[in-house]
Amino acid sequence: MPTVSAHVALTLAQHIDAVFGVMGNGNAYFLDALETQTDAVFTAVRHEQGAVVAADAHFRASGRIAAGTSTYGAGFTNTLTALAEAVQAHVPLVLVVGDEPTSGPRPWDVDQIALASAVGARTYTVGRADAAATTVIAIEHALTYRVPVVLAIPYDVAALEAGEVPEAPSPRIPAPLAPRGEFAEGMLDEIAEALRGARRPFLLAGRGAWLSGASTALGELAAATGALTASSALGRGVFPESRYDLGVTGGFGADGAMDLVRTADVAVVFGASLNQFTMRFGELFAPGTRVFQIDTAPAATHAHVGGFVRADARLAAEALVRRLGPVTTTTSWRESVDVTAARAYEPGDERAADGRLDPRSAARRIAELLPEDRVVVSDGGHFIGWANMYWPVAAPDRMMMVGTAFQSIGQGWPSVVGAALARRESTIVLTSGDGGGLMAIADLESAVRAAGGRGMAVVWNDAAYGAEVNLYGLKGLAEGPMRIPEVDFAAFGAAVGAEGVAVRTLADLDRLATWTAEDPASRRFLLLDLRISGDVIAPYQQEIIRVNS
C-alpha cells in the first residue's frame, strides 16, 4: 500500500515536474516514491541551500513552479537563507522536508515551523489521512501568494501506509487583479489624459509586468504615446521595441539614458517596486515629473508616486490603450533623441592601472562572444554591475539575480542547475564573484553536471569581497577580512569536469569565441576565471558610496 510519503510525491508530481535536493533520513521515503512511482525529474545538489536556489531559478527561468527537498534539522536549517531570498523575491516554490516525530522533538530537532515563519514562509504538515489534500493546499498557497511554502513530513509518519492515493483537485489560482471601482477607473482616466498631453512621456516596467504578460500591451501603449521606455533590473527586455528603450534604470543605467529619464514630464510605472536602487536613491525622476504607478501592491511603494492604481499590469495597460485610442501623433519625443548613444556605457581600457583586466572592457568583449540564445544567472556582489550593464538579454526570464532580494551571496552555482533544467535548449551563463563563488563551491559540481556543454561561468576574480572594500575599506576600516587569497577557479572547474580558462588578457577570451561555435553536445562546461582589477568600481556601487558617505 502507498505510504504517506508516496501520497505526497504522487500528488506533487501531478503539478510539479522538477525537484531538486539532498537526500537524508527525513526525505528518503519521499524521494524513493518520487523516483520509482512518478515522472518528475529529481536533480541532486550537494548543499541543501542549493535545493531551494535551484527551484527558485527554475521558476524565474520558466514560470513553472518547482520543488526543493531536504532532511530535517541540519538539512532544513541549511535552506533558510535561500528560503528568505525566495520570500523577498516573491518566488513560488515548495520545499518538502522531514520534520520531528509527532511524539515530540529529539535532541537534533529544531522548531522548523518557527524558523520558516521567521523568514516569511508558511509550513503545512501532512498527516496519515490528509497528505494528498495538504500537498495541493501547499501548492495553491505558493502560487496564489507567490511565495515559497514548506511541506513537512513528520519522521514517524513518513513510512506509514495511507491507502490508495485519492484524486486531488487542481490548485485554484485567483484571476489577475483587474482595476475595480470608481477610484481605479478615474485614476486610469487621469493617467490616460496625462499621457495624451505629455510632451516627454516615459514608461517604466518591472518583473511584475513580465509575469502578468504585459509586454504586448506595453508595446502598444508606448507606440500610442511616443514614449521612451526602460525597465528595472529584473524587467530587462519586457518592452518589445528595443529602438526606444533606455535599458535598465538606477545604478545599472547609462548616464545619458538616466539624464533623459529626468527630462520626462509624465512617467507611468508598471509592476516595479521602485526600490532604492531602481530609483537611484530618489533621484531617478526630476521634481516636476508626474509619476503614476500600477502594481498589485496594496498601495504606492514610493513617495514620489502621485497617482496609484492597484491592478494587474497587463489589464491596466490594455485599459490605457483603449482609452487612448488610435495613434494620432506624427512626431514624438522618442524620435527626436539618440537612444543608442544615450544608453552607451564606458568601454573601459584593456588593463586597469594595477595591470589586471579592466572589468568593463572584459564585459564588453564577453558580450560580443556570448551565444545569442542565452540565459544569464547572477550571484550577488560588487560584480553584478558588469553583466547588468554590458550583457543584453532578450527578456526578463533570461536574466535573473538570485540572492539580491535578500542581499545575500553564494547562490550562483545552484542557480545554474535550476535554469538548465528549465531552459534545455539555451546556454546558461553564470556571472559570479570570487567570494560568492567560494561560498557556494559545493554546487560547482552540480552546475557542471546539470548544464554540461550548455553551461558556462564567468568568475570576476578580484581576490576580495569587492563591495566591502569599496564601502568600508575606503572609509579606512581594516581590509584584511575583506581580502581573499587569489583562488584558481579554472583549476576548481577542471577538477569536476569543466574546462577552466584563466583569463588575464582580452586575447585569452578568444577561447569563448571558439567554444560558442562548437556543438554543445561535444563541448564541456566552460569556466572563465577573470583576473580583474578591484580598483574599477561599478557605477551603481559609486552611487551607494556617495549615499553612504
Residue pairs with C-beta under 8 A, 6 or more apart in sequence:
1 161
1 162
1 163
1 164
2 10
2 33
2 161
2 162
2 163
2 164
2 165
3 29
3 33
3 158
3 159
3 160
3 161
3 162
4 29
4 126
4 127
4 128
4 131
4 153
4 157
4 158
4 159
4 160
4 162
5 27
5 29
5 30
5 32
5 33
5 153
5 158
5 159
6 29
6 33
6 37
6 162
6 165
7 126
7 131
7 132
7 135
7 162
7 165
8 30
8 33
8 96
8 126
8 131
8 132
8 135
8 151
8 153
9 30
9 31
9 33
9 34
9 37
9 38
9 40
10 33
10 37
10 38
10 132
10 165
11 131
11 132
11 135
11 136
11 165
11 168
12 19
12 34
12 40
12 67
12 94
12 96
12 135
12 139
12 151
13 34
13 38
13 39
13 40
14 168
15 65
15 136
15 139
15 170
15 171
16 40
16 65
16 66
16 67
16 94
16 139
17 39
17 40
17 41
17 64
17 66
18 40
18 41
18 43
18 55
18 58
18 64
18 66
18 67
18 418
18 421
18 422
19 34
19 40
19 41
19 42
19 43
19 55
19 66
19 67
19 68
19 69
19 96
20 42
20 43
20 44
20 45
20 50
20 51
20 54
20 55
20 58
20 66
20 67
20 68
20 69
20 414
20 417
20 418
21 27
21 31
21 42
21 44
21 45
21 48
21 51
21 68
21 69
21 70
21 96
22 44
22 45
22 46
22 47
22 48
22 50
22 51
22 69
22 70
22 71
22 75
23 31
23 44
23 71
24 70
24 71
24 72
24 75
24 98
25 71
25 72
25 98
25 155
26 70
26 71
26 72
26 73
26 75
26 76
26 97
26 98
26 99
26 153
26 155
26 158
27 69
27 70
27 71
27 75
27 96
27 97
27 98
27 153
28 158
29 153
29 158
29 159
30 69
30 96
30 153
30 158
31 42
31 69
34 40
34 42
35 42
41 421
43 54
43 417
43 421
43 446
43 450
44 446
45 51
45 54
45 414
45 417
45 443
45 446
46 442
46 443
46 445
46 446
47 78
47 414
47 440
47 442
47 443
48 70
48 71
48 75
48 76
48 78
48 79
49 78
49 79
49 81
49 82
49 410
49 411
49 414
49 440
50 82
50 413
50 414
50 417
50 440
50 442
50 443
50 446
51 68
51 69
51 70
51 79
51 82
51 95
51 414
52 68
52 79
52 82
52 83
52 85
52 86
52 93
52 95
52 148
53 82
53 85
53 402
53 411
53 414
53 415
53 417
53 418
54 66
54 68
54 414
54 415
54 417
54 418
54 421
54 446
55 66
55 67
55 68
55 86
55 93
55 94
55 95
55 418
56 82
56 85
56 86
56 89
56 91
56 93
56 148
56 402
56 415
56 418
57 377
57 400
57 402
57 414
57 415
57 416
57 417
57 418
57 419
57 422
58 64
58 66
58 418
58 419
58 421
58 422
59 65
59 66
59 91
59 92
59 93
59 418
59 422
60 91
60 397
60 400
60 402
60 419
61 375
61 377
61 397
61 398
61 400
61 418
61 419
61 422
61 423
62 397
62 422
62 423
63 211
63 397
64 422
65 92
65 93
65 94
65 139
65 142
65 143
66 93
66 94
66 418
66 422
67 93
67 94
67 95
67 96
68 79
68 93
68 94
68 95
68 96
69 95
69 96
69 97
70 76
70 78
70 79
70 95
70 97
70 98
71 97
71 98
72 97
72 98
72 99
72 100
72 109
72 112
72 155
73 108
73 109
73 110
74 108
75 97
75 98
76 97
76 98
76 99
76 110
76 112
76 115
77 110
77 115
79 95
79 97
80 115
80 119
81 406
81 408
81 410
81 411
82 411
83 95
83 116
83 119
83 121
83 148
83 150
84 119
84 120
84 406
84 408
85 91
85 402
85 403
85 405
85 406
85 408
85 411
86 93
86 121
86 147
86 148
87 119
87 120
87 121
87 147
87 148
87 406
88 120
88 405
88 406
89 402
89 405
89 406
90 146
90 147
91 146
91 147
91 148
92 142
92 143
92 145
92 146
92 147
92 148
93 142
93 148
93 149
94 138
94 139
94 142
94 148
94 149
94 150
94 151
95 121
95 148
95 149
95 150
95 151
96 151
96 153
97 112
97 150
97 151
97 152
97 153
98 152
98 153
98 154
98 155
98 158
99 109
99 112
99 125
99 152
99 153
99 154
99 155
100 106
100 109
100 112
100 154
100 155
101 154
101 155
101 156
101 157
102 154
102 156
102 157
103 156
105 111
112 123
112 150
112 152
113 123
113 125
113 150
113 152
116 122
116 123
116 150
117 123
120 147
121 147
121 148
121 149
121 150
122 141
122 147
122 149
122 150
123 149
123 150
123 151
123 152
124 134
124 135
124 137
124 138
124 141
124 149
124 150
124 151
124 152
125 134
125 152
125 153
125 154
126 134
126 135
126 151
126 152
126 153
126 154
126 157
127 134
127 157
128 157
128 160
128 162
129 162
131 153
131 162
132 165
132 166
132 168
133 166
133 168
134 151
135 151
135 168
136 168
136 169
136 170
136 171
138 149
138 151
139 149
139 171
140 171
140 172
140 173
141 147
141 149
142 148
142 149
143 171
143 173
144 171
144 172
144 173
144 174
176 212
176 312
176 314
176 315
177 296
177 310
177 311
177 312
177 315
178 311
178 312
178 315
179 185
179 188
179 309
179 310
179 311
179 315
179 316
179 319
180 311
184 309
184 310
184 311
187 292
187 307
187 308
187 309
188 309
188 316
188 319
188 320
188 323
189 323
190 292
190 307
191 268
191 292
191 307
191 309
191 320
192 320
192 323
192 324
194 266
194 290
194 292
195 201
195 221
195 225
195 227
195 266
195 268
195 320
195 324
196 225
196 324
197 266
198 225
198 227
198 264
198 265
198 266
199 265
199 333
200 228
200 263
200 264
200 265
200 266
200 333
201 225
201 226
201 227
201 228
201 264
201 265
201 266
201 267
201 268
201 333
202 227
202 228
202 229
202 230
202 261
202 264
202 266
202 267
202 268
202 289
203 218
203 221
203 222
203 225
203 227
203 228
203 229
203 230
203 239
203 267
203 268
203 269
203 270
204 229
204 230
204 231
204 232
204 249
204 267
204 268
204 269
204 270
204 272
205 214
205 218
205 229
205 231
205 232
205 235
205 238
205 239
205 269
205 270
205 271
205 272
205 313
206 231
206 232
206 234
206 235
206 238
206 269
206 270
206 271
206 272
206 273
206 278
207 232
207 234
207 235
207 271
207 272
207 396
208 235
208 270
208 271
208 272
208 273
208 295
208 296
208 313
209 215
209 218
209 235
209 238
209 270
209 271
209 272
209 313
209 314
209 317
210 235
210 238
210 271
210 395
210 396
210 397
211 271
212 271
212 312
212 313
212 314
212 315
213 314
214 238
214 270
214 271
214 312
214 313
214 314
214 317
215 238
215 239
215 240
216 240
217 314
217 317
217 318
217 321
218 229
218 238
218 239
218 240
218 270
218 313
218 317
219 239
219 240
219 241
220 317
220 321
221 227
221 317
221 320
221 321
221 324
222 229
222 239
222 241
222 244
223 241
223 327
224 321
224 324
224 325
224 326
224 327
225 324
225 329
225 332
226 329
226 331
226 332
226 333
226 334
226 335
227 244
227 332
227 333
227 334
228 244
228 245
228 246
228 260
228 261
228 264
228 333
228 334
228 337
228 339
229 239
229 241
229 244
229 245
229 246
230 245
230 246
230 247
230 248
230 249
230 253
230 257
230 261
231 237
231 238
231 239
231 245
231 247
231 248
231 249
231 272
231 396
232 248
232 249
232 250
232 272
232 273
232 278
233 248
233 250
233 252
233 277
233 278
233 388
233 399
233 401
234 396
234 399
234 400
234 401
235 271
235 272
235 396
236 247
236 248
236 388
236 392
236 393
236 395
236 396
236 399
237 392
237 393
237 394
237 395
237 396
237 398
237 399
238 395
238 396
239 245
243 339
244 334
244 339
245 339
245 343
246 253
246 254
246 257
246 258
246 260
246 261
246 339
246 342
246 343
247 253
247 254
247 257
247 343
248 388
248 389
249 258
249 261
249 278
249 279
249 280
249 284
250 277
250 278
250 279
250 280
250 284
250 540
251 277
251 280
251 385
251 538
251 539
251 540
251 541
251 542
251 543
251 544
252 385
252 388
252 389
252 539
252 540
253 261
253 280
253 343
254 342
254 343
254 344
254 345
254 389
255 539
256 341
256 342
256 343
256 344
257 339
257 342
257 343
258 280
258 284
259 342
260 337
260 342
261 267
261 284
261 285
262 283
262 284
262 285
262 286
262 289
263 286
264 285
264 286
264 289
265 288
265 289
265 290
266 289
266 290
266 292
267 285
267 289
267 290
267 291
267 292
268 291
268 292
268 293
268 294
268 320
269 291
269 292
269 293
269 294
269 295
269 305
270 294
270 295
270 313
270 316
270 317
271 294
271 295
271 296
271 313
272 278
272 295
273 295
273 297
273 301
274 293
274 301
274 302
274 304
274 305
275 301
276 282
277 540
278 284
279 285
279 302
279 304
280 543
281 543
281 547
282 304
285 291
285 304
289 304
290 306
290 307
291 302
291 304
291 305
291 306
291 307
292 305
292 306
292 307
292 308
292 309
293 300
293 301
293 302
293 305
293 307
293 308
293 309
294 308
294 309
294 311
294 313
294 316
294 317
295 301
295 308
295 310
295 311
295 313
296 310
296 311
296 312
297 310
298 310
299 308
299 310
300 308
309 316
345 360
345 364
345 389
345 390
346 360
347 360
347 361
347 364
348 358
348 359
348 360
348 361
348 362
348 363
348 364
348 536
349 358
349 360
349 361
350 357
350 358
350 361
350 505
350 506
351 357
351 358
351 533
352 358
352 532
352 533
352 535
352 536
353 533
353 535
354 533
354 535
355 533
356 462
356 504
356 531
356 532
356 533
357 503
357 504
357 505
357 506
357 530
357 531
357 532
357 533
358 532
358 533
358 536
359 383
359 386
359 460
359 530
359 532
359 533
359 536
359 538
360 386
360 390
360 536
361 506
362 386
362 503
362 506
362 509
362 530
362 532
363 386
363 387
363 389
363 390
363 391
364 390
365 506
365 509
366 390
366 391
366 458
366 509
366 512
366 528
367 390
367 391
367 392
369 509
369 512
369 513
369 516
370 391
370 427
370 429
370 512
370 516
371 427
371 516
373 425
373 426
373 427
374 393
374 398
374 426
374 427
374 428
374 429
375 393
375 397
375 398
375 399
375 400
375 419
375 423
375 426
375 427
375 428
375 429
376 387
376 391
376 393
376 398
376 399
376 400
376 429
376 430
376 431
377 400
377 401
377 402
377 412
377 415
377 416
377 419
377 428
377 429
377 430
377 431
378 384
378 387
378 388
378 399
378 400
378 401
378 402
378 403
378 404
378 412
378 415
378 430
378 431
378 432
379 402
379 403
379 409
379 410
379 411
379 412
379 413
379 415
379 430
379 431
379 432
379 433
379 436
379 437
379 440
380 401
380 403
380 404
380 407
380 408
380 409
380 410
380 411
380 433
380 436
381 409
381 432
381 433
381 435
381 436
381 460
381 465
381 466
381 467
382 433
382 462
382 465
382 466
382 467
382 469
382 470
382 537
382 538
382 541
383 431
383 432
383 433
383 460
383 462
383 466
383 538
384 401
384 404
384 431
384 538
384 540
385 538
385 539
385 540
385 541
386 431
386 460
386 538
387 399
387 431
387 458
388 399
388 401
389 538
389 539
391 399
391 429
391 431
393 399
398 426
400 415
400 419
402 411
402 412
402 415
403 409
403 410
403 411
403 412
403 436
409 433
409 435
409 436
409 439
410 435
410 436
410 439
410 440
411 436
411 440
412 430
412 431
412 432
412 436
412 437
412 440
412 457
413 430
413 432
413 437
413 440
413 441
413 442
413 443
413 444
413 446
413 447
413 457
414 440
414 443
414 446
414 447
415 430
416 428
416 430
416 446
416 447
416 450
416 451
416 455
416 457
417 443
417 446
417 447
417 450
417 451
419 428
420 428
420 447
420 450
420 451
420 454
420 455
421 450
424 454
426 454
427 454
427 455
427 456
427 520
428 451
428 454
428 455
428 456
429 455
429 456
429 457
429 458
430 447
430 455
430 456
430 457
430 458
431 457
431 458
431 460
432 440
432 457
432 458
432 459
432 460
433 459
433 460
433 461
433 462
433 465
433 466
434 459
434 460
434 461
434 462
434 463
434 464
434 484
434 487
434 489
435 464
435 465
435 466
435 484
437 444
437 459
437 487
437 489
438 484
438 487
441 492
444 492
444 493
444 496
444 498
445 496
445 497
447 455
447 457
447 525
448 455
448 493
448 496
448 497
448 498
448 525
449 496
449 497
451 525
452 520
452 524
452 525
453 518
453 519
453 520
453 521
453 522
453 523
453 524
453 525
454 520
455 525
455 526
456 512
456 515
456 525
456 526
456 527
456 528
457 493
457 498
457 525
457 526
457 527
457 528
458 528
458 530
459 489
459 527
459 528
459 529
459 530
460 466
460 530
460 532
461 486
461 487
461 489
461 529
461 530
461 531
461 532
462 532
462 533
462 534
463 483
463 484
463 485
463 486
463 487
463 534
464 482
464 483
464 484
464 534
465 482
465 483
465 484
466 534
466 541
467 541
468 481
468 482
469 479
469 482
469 483
469 534
470 537
470 541
470 545
471 541
471 544
471 545
471 548
472 482
473 479
473 482
474 545
486 531
488 500
488 502
488 529
489 500
489 527
489 529
490 500
490 501
490 502
490 527
490 529
491 500
492 500
492 527
493 499
493 500
493 525
493 527
493 529
494 500
497 524
497 525
498 524
498 525
498 526
498 527
499 515
499 523
499 524
499 525
499 526
499 527
500 527
500 529
501 508
501 511
501 526
501 527
501 528
501 529
502 508
502 529
502 531
503 509
503 528
503 529
503 530
503 531
504 531
509 528
511 526
511 528
512 526
512 528
515 523
515 526
537 545
